[in-house]
Amino acid sequence: MTNYQEIREKAYAANMQLPKLGLVLFTFGNASAADREKKVFAIKPSGVPYEALSAENMVIVDFDGNTVEGDLRPSSDTKTHAVLYKHWENIGGIVHTHSTYGTAWAQSLRPVPVYGTTHADHTTAAIPCAPPMSDDKIKGNYEYETGFQIIDHLKEQGLSYTDVEMILVGNHAPFTWGKTAEKAVYNSAVVEELAKMAFLTEQIRADVRPMKDALIQKHYERKHGVDSYYGQ
């Protein structure tokens, strides 16, 4: 077990942040952390309450979705994580939650528009919402197909997974990712906050329009651009 201790600890830490940030209830959601050299990831065991988790009971899975090490069954969403790790070489962590506002937008089948600078500080695009998959895919290898549902929708929207590290899966819930599991957790919290802000904005003004592009670009570039000047 020592061969995978580092990613077990990272996955455990990421999972334990989810209830602290109010992103999960009961056994909802999961986080994983990858070792790209070994082509494996550690993920939350299925149906285990967060208070019963430990680094030791994180399950080690390869990028094809096969369990490599662990006494418990991995998350039911494991195959989705595996597909994303296998096809996106620059990610090291993935988070899936059923956070309230993010999930509400997913259930509405709507992307979250860029209404303000808080959103633009993180991405210039609306948070995409992948449409529901076909019945035959739902009845087939569902979790595996969910991974391609995410990948294909980003491609269709002309979006890069390195630029947009979050998506809503239609009628389901948010998935986020990042170079580390810690960043994936951060992105999950960002999705929930942006979804909440967008919902409240539309309650205040039903005919609100997305923010103009010049302001979107300004806020994104000052934080992430070549000449960024945000932070120390």
Secondary structure, 3 states (H helix, E strand, C coil): CHHHHHHHHHHHHHHHHHHHCCCCCCCCCEEEEEECCCCEEEECECCCCHHHCCHHHCEEEECCCCEEECCCCECCCHHHHHHHHHHCCCCCEEEECCCHHHHHHHHCCCCECCCCHHHHCCCCCCECEECCCCHHHHHCCHHHHHHHHHHHHHHHCCCCCCCCCEEEECCCCEEEEECCHHHHHHHHHHHHHHHHHHHHHHHHCCCCCCCCHHHHHHHHHHHHCCCCCCCC
